[in-house]
Amino acid sequence: MYSTMTKNSELVTTTCGRELDLSASELVLERSNSLFSYNILKLTSGEYVIAEKFFANPFNNRYILLNDDQIEQLKNL
């Protein structure tokens, strides 16, 4: 008898076309209401992603990769 390990991955495509695995990301900020959730995630690469998940229509979910300038602007809000 042997066991197999399945990696739980959450592959997404960002608005700029990059494919990312969010399974090992760190949740930095979480906001939600009855319509959608808005999360900022830090990837193991040090990059940040905004994940907008719409509860009524998951086909409208968006994943936005942030550049360094955008991250600095968010820090000042």
TORLOZA-84239 format. One record per atom (N, C-alpha, C): atom name; residue number from 0; x, y, z negated. Coordinates in Angstrom, 1 decimal, always signed. Layout:
% TORLOZA-84239
{torgu CA, NUM, {X, Y, Z}},
...
END
This chain:
% TORLOZA-84239
{torgu N, 0, {+0.8, -1.2, +0.0}},
{torgu CA, 0, {+0.0, +0.0, +0.0}},
{torgu C, 0, {+0.9, +1.2, +0.0}},
{torgu N, 1, {+0.5, +2.2, +0.8}},
{torgu CA, 1, {+1.3, +3.5, +0.9}},
{torgu C, 1, {+0.3, +4.6, +0.8}},
{torgu N, 2, {+0.8, +5.8, +0.5}},
{torgu CA, 2, {-0.1, +7.0, +0.5}},
{torgu C, 2, {+0.5, +8.0, +1.5}},
{torgu N, 3, {-0.4, +8.8, +2.0}},
{torgu CA, 3, {+0.0, +9.8, +2.9}},
{torgu C, 3, {-0.4, +11.1, +2.3}},
{torgu N, 4, {+0.5, +12.1, +2.5}},
{torgu CA, 4, {+0.2, +13.4, +2.0}},
{torgu C, 4, {-0.3, +14.3, +3.1}},
{torgu N, 5, {-1.3, +15.0, +2.9}},
{torgu CA, 5, {-1.9, +15.9, +3.9}},
{torgu C, 5, {-1.6, +17.3, +3.5}},
{torgu N, 6, {-1.0, +18.1, +4.3}},
{torgu CA, 6, {-0.7, +19.5, +4.0}},
{torgu C, 6, {-2.0, +20.3, +4.2}},
{torgu N, 7, {-2.4, +21.0, +3.2}},
{torgu CA, 7, {-3.6, +21.9, +3.3}},
{torgu C, 7, {-3.2, +23.2, +4.0}},
{torgu N, 8, {-3.4, +23.3, +5.3}},
{torgu CA, 8, {-2.9, +24.6, +5.9}},
{torgu C, 8, {-4.1, +25.4, +6.3}},
{torgu N, 9, {-4.0, +26.6, +6.4}},
{torgu CA, 9, {-5.0, +27.6, +6.8}},
{torgu C, 9, {-4.4, +28.4, +7.9}},
{torgu N, 10, {-4.4, +27.8, +9.2}},
{torgu CA, 10, {-3.8, +28.5, +10.3}},
{torgu C, 10, {-4.8, +29.5, +10.8}},
{torgu N, 11, {-4.3, +30.7, +11.0}},
{torgu CA, 11, {-5.1, +31.8, +11.5}},
{torgu C, 11, {-4.3, +32.6, +12.6}},
{torgu N, 12, {-5.0, +33.3, +13.5}},
{torgu CA, 12, {-4.4, +34.1, +14.5}},
{torgu C, 12, {-4.7, +35.6, +14.1}},
{torgu N, 13, {-3.6, +36.4, +14.1}},
{torgu CA, 13, {-3.8, +37.8, +13.7}},
{torgu C, 13, {-4.3, +38.6, +14.9}},
{torgu N, 14, {-4.7, +39.8, +14.7}},
{torgu CA, 14, {-5.2, +40.7, +15.7}},
{torgu C, 14, {-4.1, +41.0, +16.7}},
{torgu N, 15, {-2.8, +40.8, +16.4}},
{torgu CA, 15, {-1.7, +41.0, +17.3}},
{torgu C, 15, {-1.3, +39.7, +18.0}},
{torgu N, 16, {-2.0, +38.6, +17.7}},
{torgu CA, 16, {-1.7, +37.4, +18.4}},
{torgu C, 16, {-0.8, +36.4, +17.8}},
{torgu N, 17, {-0.3, +36.7, +16.6}},
{torgu CA, 17, {+0.6, +35.8, +15.9}},
{torgu C, 17, {-0.2, +34.8, +15.2}},
{torgu N, 18, {+0.3, +33.5, +15.2}},
{torgu CA, 18, {-0.4, +32.4, +14.4}},
{torgu C, 18, {+0.4, +32.3, +13.1}},
{torgu N, 19, {-0.4, +32.3, +12.0}},
{torgu CA, 19, {+0.2, +32.3, +10.7}},
{torgu C, 19, {-0.5, +31.2, +9.9}},
{torgu N, 20, {+0.3, +30.6, +8.9}},
{torgu CA, 20, {-0.3, +29.6, +8.0}},
{torgu C, 20, {-0.4, +30.4, +6.7}},
{torgu N, 21, {-1.6, +30.6, +6.2}},
{torgu CA, 21, {-1.8, +31.3, +5.0}},
{torgu C, 21, {-1.9, +30.4, +3.7}},
{torgu N, 22, {-1.6, +29.1, +3.9}},
{torgu CA, 22, {-1.7, +28.2, +2.7}},
{torgu C, 22, {-0.7, +28.5, +1.6}},
{torgu N, 23, {+0.4, +29.1, +2.0}},
{torgu CA, 23, {+1.4, +29.3, +0.9}},
{torgu C, 23, {+1.5, +30.8, +0.6}},
{torgu N, 24, {+0.5, +31.6, +1.0}},
{torgu CA, 24, {+0.6, +33.0, +0.8}},
{torgu C, 24, {+0.2, +33.3, -0.7}},
{torgu N, 25, {+0.5, +34.5, -1.1}},
{torgu CA, 25, {+0.2, +35.0, -2.5}},
{torgu C, 25, {-0.9, +36.1, -2.4}},
{torgu N, 26, {-1.9, +36.0, -3.1}},
{torgu CA, 26, {-3.0, +37.0, -3.1}},
{torgu C, 26, {-2.5, +38.2, -3.9}},
{torgu N, 27, {-2.5, +39.3, -3.2}},
{torgu CA, 27, {-2.0, +40.6, -3.8}},
{torgu C, 27, {-3.2, +41.4, -4.3}},
{torgu N, 28, {-4.3, +41.5, -3.5}},
{torgu CA, 28, {-5.4, +42.3, -3.8}},
{torgu C, 28, {-6.7, +41.6, -3.3}},
{torgu N, 29, {-7.7, +41.6, -4.0}},
{torgu CA, 29, {-9.0, +40.9, -3.6}},
{torgu C, 29, {-10.2, +41.8, -3.9}},
{torgu N, 30, {-10.9, +42.1, -2.9}},
{torgu CA, 30, {-12.2, +42.9, -3.0}},
{torgu C, 30, {-13.2, +42.1, -2.2}},
{torgu N, 31, {-14.4, +42.1, -2.8}},
{torgu CA, 31, {-15.5, +41.5, -2.0}},
{torgu C, 31, {-16.9, +42.0, -2.5}},
{torgu N, 32, {-17.8, +41.9, -1.6}},
{torgu CA, 32, {-19.2, +42.2, -1.9}},
{torgu C, 32, {-20.1, +41.1, -1.3}},
{torgu N, 33, {-21.4, +41.3, -1.2}},
{torgu CA, 33, {-22.2, +40.2, -0.7}},
{torgu C, 33, {-22.1, +40.0, +0.8}},
{torgu N, 34, {-21.4, +40.9, +1.6}},
{torgu CA, 34, {-21.3, +40.8, +3.0}},
{torgu C, 34, {-19.9, +40.2, +3.5}},
{torgu N, 35, {-18.9, +40.7, +2.8}},
{torgu CA, 35, {-17.5, +40.2, +3.3}},
{torgu C, 35, {-16.5, +40.3, +2.1}},
{torgu N, 36, {-15.4, +39.7, +2.3}},
{torgu CA, 36, {-14.3, +39.9, +1.4}},
{torgu C, 36, {-13.1, +40.5, +2.1}},
{torgu N, 37, {-12.3, +41.2, +1.4}},
{torgu CA, 37, {-11.2, +42.0, +1.9}},
{torgu C, 37, {-10.0, +41.6, +1.0}},
{torgu N, 38, {-9.1, +40.9, +1.5}},
{torgu CA, 38, {-7.9, +40.5, +0.7}},
{torgu C, 38, {-6.6, +40.9, +1.4}},
{torgu N, 39, {-5.6, +41.2, +0.6}},
{torgu CA, 39, {-4.3, +41.4, +1.1}},
{torgu C, 39, {-3.4, +40.3, +0.6}},
{torgu N, 40, {-2.8, +39.6, +1.5}},
{torgu CA, 40, {-2.0, +38.4, +1.2}},
{torgu C, 40, {-0.5, +38.7, +1.5}},
{torgu N, 41, {+0.4, +38.2, +0.7}},
{torgu CA, 41, {+1.8, +38.3, +0.9}},
{torgu C, 41, {+2.3, +37.0, +1.4}},
{torgu N, 42, {+2.9, +36.9, +2.6}},
{torgu CA, 42, {+3.4, +35.7, +3.1}},
{torgu C, 42, {+4.8, +35.4, +2.5}},
{torgu N, 43, {+5.2, +34.1, +2.7}},
{torgu CA, 43, {+6.6, +33.7, +2.2}},
{torgu C, 43, {+7.7, +34.5, +2.9}},
{torgu N, 44, {+7.4, +35.0, +4.1}},
{torgu CA, 44, {+8.4, +35.7, +4.9}},
{torgu C, 44, {+8.5, +37.2, +4.4}},
{torgu N, 45, {+7.7, +37.6, +3.4}},
{torgu CA, 45, {+7.7, +38.9, +2.9}},
{torgu C, 45, {+6.7, +39.9, +3.6}},
{torgu N, 46, {+6.1, +39.4, +4.7}},
{torgu CA, 46, {+5.1, +40.2, +5.4}},
{torgu C, 46, {+3.8, +40.2, +4.7}},
{torgu N, 47, {+2.9, +41.1, +5.0}},
{torgu CA, 47, {+1.6, +41.2, +4.4}},
{torgu C, 47, {+0.6, +41.1, +5.5}},
{torgu N, 48, {-0.6, +40.5, +5.1}},
{torgu CA, 48, {-1.7, +40.3, +6.0}},
{torgu C, 48, {-3.0, +40.8, +5.3}},
{torgu N, 49, {-3.8, +41.6, +6.0}},
{torgu CA, 49, {-5.1, +41.9, +5.5}},
{torgu C, 49, {-6.1, +40.8, +6.1}},
{torgu N, 50, {-6.8, +40.1, +5.3}},
{torgu CA, 50, {-7.8, +39.1, +5.7}},
{torgu C, 50, {-9.2, +39.6, +5.4}},
{torgu N, 51, {-9.9, +39.9, +6.5}},
{torgu CA, 51, {-11.3, +40.3, +6.4}},
{torgu C, 51, {-12.2, +39.1, +6.7}},
{torgu N, 52, {-12.9, +38.6, +5.8}},
{torgu CA, 52, {-13.8, +37.4, +6.0}},
{torgu C, 52, {-15.2, +37.8, +5.8}},
{torgu N, 53, {-16.0, +37.6, +6.9}},
{torgu CA, 53, {-17.4, +38.0, +6.9}},
{torgu C, 53, {-18.2, +36.7, +6.6}},
{torgu N, 54, {-19.0, +36.8, +5.6}},
{torgu CA, 54, {-19.8, +35.6, +5.1}},
{torgu C, 54, {-20.9, +35.2, +6.1}},
{torgu N, 55, {-21.6, +36.2, +6.7}},
{torgu CA, 55, {-22.7, +35.9, +7.6}},
{torgu C, 55, {-22.2, +35.3, +9.0}},
{torgu N, 56, {-21.0, +35.7, +9.4}},
{torgu CA, 56, {-20.5, +35.3, +10.7}},
{torgu C, 56, {-19.0, +35.1, +10.7}},
{torgu N, 57, {-18.6, +33.9, +10.4}},
{torgu CA, 57, {-17.1, +33.7, +10.3}},
{torgu C, 57, {-16.4, +33.9, +11.6}},
{torgu N, 58, {-17.0, +34.0, +12.7}},
{torgu CA, 58, {-16.4, +34.2, +14.0}},
{torgu C, 58, {-15.9, +35.7, +14.0}},
{torgu N, 59, {-16.4, +36.5, +13.2}},
{torgu CA, 59, {-15.9, +37.9, +13.1}},
{torgu C, 59, {-14.8, +38.2, +12.1}},
{torgu N, 60, {-14.3, +37.1, +11.5}},
{torgu CA, 60, {-13.1, +37.2, +10.6}},
{torgu C, 60, {-11.9, +37.8, +11.3}},
{torgu N, 61, {-11.2, +38.7, +10.6}},
{torgu CA, 61, {-10.0, +39.3, +11.2}},
{torgu C, 61, {-8.8, +39.2, +10.3}},
{torgu N, 62, {-7.7, +39.0, +10.8}},
{torgu CA, 62, {-6.4, +38.9, +10.1}},
{torgu C, 62, {-5.4, +39.9, +10.7}},
{torgu N, 63, {-5.1, +40.9, +9.9}},
{torgu CA, 63, {-4.3, +42.0, +10.4}},
{torgu C, 63, {-2.9, +42.0, +9.8}},
{torgu N, 64, {-1.9, +41.8, +10.6}},
{torgu CA, 64, {-0.5, +41.8, +10.1}},
{torgu C, 64, {+0.0, +43.2, +9.9}},
{torgu N, 65, {+0.5, +43.5, +8.7}},
{torgu CA, 65, {+0.9, +44.9, +8.5}},
{torgu C, 65, {+2.4, +45.1, +8.7}},
{torgu N, 66, {+2.7, +46.3, +9.3}},
{torgu CA, 66, {+4.1, +46.6, +9.4}},
{torgu C, 66, {+4.6, +47.3, +8.2}},
{torgu N, 67, {+5.9, +47.6, +8.1}},
{torgu CA, 67, {+6.5, +48.2, +6.9}},
{torgu C, 67, {+5.9, +49.6, +6.7}},
{torgu N, 68, {+5.7, +50.4, +7.7}},
{torgu CA, 68, {+5.1, +51.7, +7.5}},
{torgu C, 68, {+3.7, +51.6, +6.9}},
{torgu N, 69, {+2.9, +50.7, +7.3}},
{torgu CA, 69, {+1.6, +50.6, +6.8}},
{torgu C, 69, {+1.6, +50.1, +5.4}},
{torgu N, 70, {+2.5, +49.2, +5.0}},
{torgu CA, 70, {+2.7, +48.8, +3.6}},
{torgu C, 70, {+3.0, +50.0, +2.7}},
{torgu N, 71, {+3.9, +50.8, +3.1}},
{torgu CA, 71, {+4.3, +52.0, +2.4}},
{torgu C, 71, {+3.1, +52.9, +2.2}},
{torgu N, 72, {+2.3, +53.1, +3.2}},
{torgu CA, 72, {+1.1, +53.9, +3.1}},
{torgu C, 72, {+0.1, +53.3, +2.1}},
{torgu N, 73, {+0.0, +52.0, +2.1}},
{torgu CA, 73, {-0.9, +51.4, +1.1}},
{torgu C, 73, {-0.5, +51.5, -0.3}},
{torgu N, 74, {+0.8, +51.5, -0.5}},
{torgu CA, 74, {+1.4, +51.7, -1.9}},
{torgu C, 74, {+1.0, +53.1, -2.4}},
{torgu N, 75, {+0.9, +54.1, -1.6}},
{torgu CA, 75, {+0.6, +55.4, -2.0}},
{torgu C, 75, {-0.9, +55.7, -2.2}},
{torgu N, 76, {-1.8, +54.8, -1.9}},
{torgu CA, 76, {-3.2, +55.0, -2.1}},
{torgu C, 76, {-3.7, +54.9, -3.5}},
END
